[in-house]
Amino acid sequence: MTTMSLAETFVDSDREFWHGVLTGGGFAPIPRWTLDPVPGVAVCEVPVPRDLLPALRQRAAELRVPLSSVLLAAHATVLAALSGESEVVTGYLAGIRGVPLPCRLETASGSWRAMLHQAHRTEWELLAHQDFPVGDLAGELGLTEAAFETVFDALGGEGALAPGTVLWVSIWPHRGRLALRLRYRTDVLDADAAARIAGYHLTALALIVADPEAEPGRQSLLSPGELGFQLDGLAGPNRSRPDRRMHELFEERVRVHPEAIAATCGGRQWTYAELNARANRLARALLARGLSREGVVAVVTERNLDWMAAVLAIFKAGGVYLPIEPHFPADRIA
């Protein structure tokens, strides 16, 4: 019978834990929010309301989790909102070694309370397994890409941004207040974007204080100002719209510029008159085959000139266009 030492048992446990973390997926990319990407690193510091820290400490004490778990849960929620992924991976600065470890969190866990307890368990596991050479295991598994683009630092460190790190979030109690500091790569984020991300963190923390039983997925991290900007500001100026349907506007363009090029695909091109003639022939064929008003017509084709004529024909004949990708499995198309 083979016996195994206690040390070997711990090593196997470490290896199993990190194997699951490294191969579990959940990469959370940061959106490329800058119109002027330039190499470099910048800092964004946002003052935190003075009354938020004692409220967070009280909430952490009530839920029996350390303050760092509250901060980590807020950070994971922000990453989920930015990436669109419910399971996210961030770097986590654990202990005094100064090397961020991959930290995986599921954000669709119900309430803030559940999120905080999950963050606490995750922190405990990371600290319990932090001495294992994670980088060596990643090499064995052939994982050459960085596991995360962000680093969460509850210790207030000043570690350098690794090549794959886009954003370093430091949030920790400092002289009786909660300090929030973001260091970010300026070829990915600009100053306004970094300030918005800092604001998302503060909003998440305020939501935790307000109601730990609420569901993070049903709450918005947007401030009233940003919400108004996204709904109204990005929509552009209000303009009057013609009381005509799309194919009628197209036919007006045909009358004005019949010989102008309407569309080009590969080596083919059609004028407005040519495209309109083909669409008219297809529309008559659909009506001859019994297409009723608002009848659904499925179009199974690649996006090319014939596809464009088919869509216009359906509208001209009064039908409803149903797009179907030809590379879908046959059962799904059926």
C-alpha positions as CSV (number, residue, x, y, z in Angstrom):
1,M,0.0,0.0,0.0
2,T,1.4,3.4,-1.0
3,T,1.4,6.0,1.7
4,M,1.4,9.8,1.1
5,S,2.9,12.4,3.4
6,L,0.9,15.3,4.7
7,A,3.0,17.7,2.6
8,E,2.2,15.8,-0.6
9,T,-1.5,15.8,0.3
10,F,-1.4,19.6,0.6
11,V,0.4,20.0,-2.7
12,D,-2.1,17.8,-4.5
13,S,-4.9,19.9,-2.9
14,D,-3.3,23.1,-4.1
15,R,-2.8,21.8,-7.6
16,E,-6.4,20.6,-7.8
17,F,-7.7,24.0,-6.6
18,W,-5.6,26.1,-9.0
19,H,-6.3,23.7,-11.9
20,G,-10.0,24.5,-11.5
21,V,-9.4,28.2,-11.3
22,L,-7.1,28.3,-14.4
23,T,-9.3,26.1,-16.6
24,G,-12.7,27.3,-15.5
25,G,-13.2,30.1,-18.0
26,G,-14.8,33.4,-17.0
27,F,-12.3,35.9,-18.5
28,A,-13.6,39.5,-17.9
29,P,-12.2,41.9,-20.5
30,I,-12.3,45.6,-19.9
31,P,-14.0,47.6,-22.6
32,R,-11.7,49.7,-24.8
33,W,-13.1,53.1,-23.8
34,T,-10.9,55.7,-25.4
35,L,-10.9,57.6,-28.7
36,D,-7.3,58.6,-28.3
37,P,-5.3,55.5,-27.3
38,V,-1.8,56.5,-26.2
39,P,0.8,54.3,-24.4
40,G,1.1,55.0,-20.7
41,V,-0.3,54.6,-17.2
42,A,-2.5,57.2,-15.5
43,V,-4.2,57.4,-12.1
44,C,-7.7,58.2,-11.1
45,E,-8.5,59.1,-7.5
46,V,-12.1,59.6,-6.4
47,P,-13.1,60.8,-3.0
48,V,-15.3,58.4,-1.1
49,P,-18.2,59.9,1.1
50,R,-17.0,60.0,4.6
51,D,-20.1,58.2,6.0
52,L,-19.7,55.2,3.7
53,L,-16.8,53.5,5.5
54,P,-18.5,53.2,8.9
55,A,-21.7,52.0,7.1
56,L,-19.6,49.3,5.2
57,R,-17.9,48.2,8.4
58,Q,-21.2,47.9,10.1
59,R,-22.7,45.9,7.2
60,A,-19.6,43.6,7.2
61,A,-19.9,43.0,10.9
62,E,-23.6,42.2,10.6
63,L,-22.9,39.6,7.8
64,R,-19.8,38.3,9.6
65,V,-17.4,38.9,6.7
66,P,-14.2,41.0,6.6
67,L,-14.4,44.4,4.9
68,S,-12.1,43.1,2.1
69,S,-14.9,40.7,1.1
70,V,-17.4,43.5,0.7
71,L,-14.9,45.4,-1.5
72,L,-14.2,42.3,-3.5
73,A,-17.9,41.6,-4.1
74,A,-18.4,45.2,-5.3
75,H,-15.4,44.9,-7.6
76,A,-16.6,41.6,-9.1
77,T,-20.1,43.2,-9.8
78,V,-18.5,46.1,-11.6
79,L,-16.4,43.6,-13.8
80,A,-19.6,41.7,-14.6
81,A,-21.3,44.9,-15.7
82,L,-18.3,45.9,-17.8
83,S,-17.7,42.5,-19.5
84,G,-21.2,41.2,-19.7
85,E,-20.1,38.0,-18.0
86,S,-21.7,36.6,-14.9
87,E,-18.6,34.6,-14.0
88,V,-15.5,36.9,-13.8
89,V,-11.8,36.5,-13.1
90,T,-9.8,39.3,-11.5
91,G,-6.3,39.4,-10.1
92,Y,-6.3,39.4,-6.3
93,L,-3.4,40.7,-4.3
94,A,-3.1,38.3,-1.4
95,G,-0.7,38.4,1.5
96,I,2.7,40.1,1.4
97,R,4.1,38.4,-1.7
98,G,2.9,41.2,-4.0
99,V,1.9,38.8,-6.9
100,P,-1.7,39.0,-7.9
101,L,-3.5,35.6,-8.0
102,P,-6.3,34.7,-10.3
103,C,-9.6,35.0,-8.4
104,R,-12.8,33.6,-9.9
105,L,-16.2,34.8,-8.7
106,E,-19.8,34.1,-9.8
107,T,-21.9,37.2,-9.7
108,A,-25.3,35.7,-10.4
109,S,-25.6,34.3,-6.9
110,G,-28.8,36.0,-5.9
111,S,-28.5,38.6,-3.2
112,W,-25.6,40.9,-2.1
113,R,-25.5,38.8,1.1
114,A,-24.8,35.7,-1.0
115,M,-22.2,37.6,-3.0
116,L,-20.4,38.7,0.1
117,H,-20.3,35.2,1.6
118,Q,-19.0,33.8,-1.7
119,A,-16.3,36.5,-1.8
120,H,-15.3,35.6,1.8
121,R,-15.0,31.9,0.9
122,T,-13.0,32.8,-2.2
123,E,-10.6,35.0,-0.3
124,W,-10.1,32.2,2.3
125,E,-9.3,29.7,-0.4
126,L,-6.9,32.0,-2.2
127,L,-5.0,32.6,1.0
128,A,-5.0,28.9,1.9
129,H,-3.4,28.0,-1.5
130,Q,-1.3,31.1,-2.2
131,D,2.1,29.4,-1.8
132,F,1.6,27.1,-4.7
133,P,3.5,28.1,-7.9
134,V,0.5,29.1,-10.0
135,G,2.6,30.3,-12.9
136,D,4.4,27.0,-13.3
137,L,1.0,25.2,-13.5
138,A,-0.3,27.6,-16.1
139,G,2.8,26.8,-18.1
140,E,2.2,23.1,-17.8
141,L,-1.3,23.6,-19.0
142,G,-0.2,25.6,-22.0
143,L,-2.0,28.8,-20.8
144,T,0.1,31.6,-22.3
145,E,-2.5,34.4,-22.2
146,A,-3.1,36.4,-19.0
147,A,-6.0,35.0,-16.9
148,F,-7.2,38.5,-16.0
149,E,-7.0,42.2,-17.1
150,T,-7.8,43.7,-13.7
151,V,-6.2,43.5,-10.3
152,F,-8.1,44.0,-7.0
153,D,-5.9,45.3,-4.2
154,A,-7.3,45.6,-0.8
155,L,-3.8,46.2,0.7
156,G,-3.2,49.5,-1.0
157,G,-0.1,48.4,-2.8
158,E,1.8,50.1,-5.6
159,G,2.7,47.0,-7.8
160,A,3.6,47.6,-11.4
161,L,1.0,46.8,-14.1
162,A,2.0,43.5,-15.7
163,P,1.8,43.5,-19.6
164,G,-1.7,41.9,-19.6
165,T,-3.1,44.1,-16.8
166,V,-5.3,47.0,-17.9
167,L,-6.7,48.2,-14.6
168,W,-5.5,48.1,-11.0
169,V,-8.1,49.0,-8.4
170,S,-6.9,49.8,-4.9
171,I,-9.5,50.4,-2.3
172,W,-8.7,50.3,1.4
173,P,-9.2,52.1,4.7
174,H,-6.8,55.0,5.1
175,R,-6.7,57.4,8.0
176,G,-10.3,56.9,8.9
177,R,-11.6,57.1,5.3
178,L,-12.0,54.8,2.4
179,A,-9.7,55.6,-0.5
180,L,-10.4,54.5,-4.0
181,R,-7.5,54.6,-6.5
182,L,-7.4,53.4,-10.1
183,R,-4.3,52.9,-12.2
184,Y,-5.1,52.2,-15.8
185,R,-3.5,51.9,-19.2
186,T,-4.2,55.0,-21.3
187,D,-4.3,53.0,-24.6
188,V,-7.4,51.2,-23.2
189,L,-9.2,53.8,-21.0
190,D,-9.3,57.6,-20.9
191,A,-9.8,59.7,-17.9
192,D,-13.6,60.0,-18.2
193,A,-13.9,56.2,-18.6
194,A,-11.7,55.6,-15.5
195,A,-13.8,58.1,-13.5
196,R,-17.0,56.2,-14.6
197,I,-15.6,52.9,-13.5
198,A,-14.6,54.4,-10.1
199,G,-18.2,55.6,-9.8
200,Y,-19.5,52.1,-10.5
201,H,-17.5,50.8,-7.6
202,L,-18.8,53.5,-5.3
203,T,-22.4,52.8,-6.4
204,A,-22.0,49.1,-5.8
205,L,-20.7,49.7,-2.3
206,A,-23.6,52.1,-1.6
207,L,-26.1,49.4,-2.8
208,I,-24.6,46.8,-0.5
209,V,-25.1,49.2,2.5
210,A,-28.6,50.1,1.4
211,D,-30.0,46.5,1.2
212,P,-27.9,43.3,1.4
213,E,-30.9,41.2,0.4
214,A,-31.3,43.0,-3.0
215,E,-30.2,41.3,-6.2
216,P,-27.2,43.0,-7.8
217,G,-28.3,41.8,-11.3
218,R,-31.5,43.9,-10.9
219,Q,-29.8,47.1,-9.9
220,S,-28.0,49.6,-12.0
221,L,-24.5,50.9,-11.4
222,L,-25.2,54.0,-13.6
223,S,-25.5,57.4,-12.0
224,P,-28.6,59.5,-13.0
225,G,-26.3,61.7,-15.0
226,E,-24.8,58.8,-17.0
227,L,-28.1,57.1,-17.4
228,G,-29.5,60.3,-18.9
229,F,-26.5,60.6,-21.2
230,Q,-26.8,57.1,-22.5
231,L,-30.5,57.3,-23.1
232,D,-30.6,60.8,-24.5
233,G,-27.1,62.2,-25.1
234,L,-25.8,59.3,-27.3
235,A,-29.0,59.2,-29.3
236,G,-28.0,62.5,-31.1
237,P,-30.3,65.4,-31.9
238,N,-34.0,64.9,-32.4
239,R,-34.9,64.9,-36.1
240,S,-38.2,64.6,-37.8
241,R,-38.8,61.2,-39.5
242,P,-40.7,60.8,-42.8
243,D,-44.0,59.0,-42.5
244,R,-42.9,56.3,-45.0
245,R,-41.6,52.8,-44.8
246,M,-38.0,51.8,-45.6
247,H,-38.7,50.4,-49.1
248,E,-40.6,53.5,-50.0
249,L,-37.7,55.7,-49.0
250,F,-35.5,53.4,-51.1
251,E,-37.8,53.8,-54.1
252,E,-37.6,57.6,-53.8
253,R,-33.8,57.3,-54.0
254,V,-34.2,55.1,-57.1
255,R,-36.3,57.9,-58.8
256,V,-33.7,60.5,-57.9
257,H,-30.5,58.6,-58.7
258,P,-31.3,55.5,-60.7
259,E,-27.8,55.1,-62.2
260,A,-25.9,55.7,-58.9
261,I,-24.2,52.6,-57.3
262,A,-26.5,51.3,-54.6
263,A,-24.5,48.4,-53.3
264,T,-21.2,46.6,-53.9
265,C,-20.2,43.1,-52.8
266,G,-17.0,41.4,-53.8
267,G,-16.6,42.0,-57.5
268,R,-20.3,42.8,-58.1
269,Q,-22.1,46.0,-57.9
270,W,-25.7,47.1,-58.7
271,T,-27.2,50.5,-59.4
272,Y,-30.3,51.7,-57.6
273,A,-32.3,50.9,-60.8
274,E,-30.8,47.4,-61.0
275,L,-31.4,46.5,-57.4
276,N,-35.0,47.9,-57.5
277,A,-35.8,45.9,-60.7
278,R,-34.6,42.6,-59.1
279,A,-36.5,43.4,-55.9
280,N,-39.7,44.1,-57.9
281,R,-39.4,40.7,-59.7
282,L,-39.0,38.9,-56.4
283,A,-41.9,40.7,-54.8
284,R,-44.2,39.8,-57.7
285,A,-43.1,36.2,-57.4
286,L,-43.8,36.1,-53.7
287,L,-47.3,37.5,-54.3
288,A,-48.0,35.0,-57.1
289,R,-47.1,32.2,-54.6
290,G,-49.7,33.4,-52.1
291,L,-47.8,35.7,-49.7
292,S,-50.4,37.4,-47.5
293,R,-50.1,40.7,-45.8
294,E,-47.5,40.4,-42.9
295,G,-46.8,36.8,-43.9
296,V,-43.4,35.6,-42.7
297,V,-40.7,35.0,-45.3
298,A,-37.5,33.2,-44.2
299,V,-34.4,34.2,-46.1
300,V,-31.5,31.6,-45.8
301,T,-28.5,33.2,-47.5
302,E,-25.2,35.0,-46.9
303,R,-25.2,38.8,-46.7
304,N,-24.7,39.6,-50.4
305,L,-26.5,41.5,-53.2
306,D,-29.1,38.8,-53.6
307,W,-29.9,39.0,-49.9
308,M,-30.4,42.7,-50.2
309,A,-32.8,42.3,-53.1
310,A,-34.7,39.6,-51.2
311,V,-35.2,41.8,-48.1
312,L,-36.5,44.7,-50.2
313,A,-38.8,42.3,-52.1
314,I,-40.4,41.1,-48.9
315,F,-41.1,44.6,-47.7
316,K,-42.5,45.6,-51.1
317,A,-44.8,42.6,-51.0
318,G,-46.0,43.5,-47.5
319,G,-44.4,40.5,-45.8
320,V,-42.3,40.1,-42.7
321,Y,-38.5,39.3,-43.1
322,L,-37.1,36.5,-41.0
323,P,-33.3,36.2,-41.3
324,I,-31.7,32.8,-41.0
325,E,-28.0,32.2,-41.1
326,P,-27.2,29.4,-43.7
327,H,-24.4,28.0,-41.5
328,F,-26.8,27.2,-38.6
329,P,-27.5,23.4,-38.0
330,A,-30.3,22.0,-40.1
331,D,-32.5,21.3,-37.1
332,R,-32.2,24.9,-35.9
333,I,-33.0,26.2,-39.3
334,A,-36.1,23.9,-39.4
